[in-house]
């Protein structure tokens, strides 16, 4: 398993290359990952920032709220 910091570094490198005019696929190939893998890593890194956010908000009323 690749550590999160290495994934973030790969995302930065490809992003920097693309902003400098390179194509995404060749940039990914230089790192030895597919474009699809990079897309998954981008999703993982985005979700990782939200780990402290409460994902499920209970909708059931407590007994105190019912009264």
CORMO-V56766 format. One record per backbone hydrogen bond with DSSP energy under -0.5 kcal/mol. CO is the residue of the C=O (numbers start at 1). NH is the residue of the N-H. If there is no record, write none. Layout:
CO;NH, CO;NH
//
This chain:
3;6, 3;7, 4;8, 5;9, 6;10, 7;11, 8;12, 9;13, 10;14, 11;15, 12;16, 13;17, 14;18, 15;19, 16;20, 17;22, 18;21, 23;27, 24;28, 25;29, 26;30, 27;31, 28;32, 28;33, 34;38, 35;39, 36;40, 37;41, 38;42, 39;43, 40;44, 41;45, 42;46, 43;47, 44;48, 45;49, 46;49, 47;50, 48;51, 50;53, 53;55, 55;57, 56;58, 62;66, 63;67
//
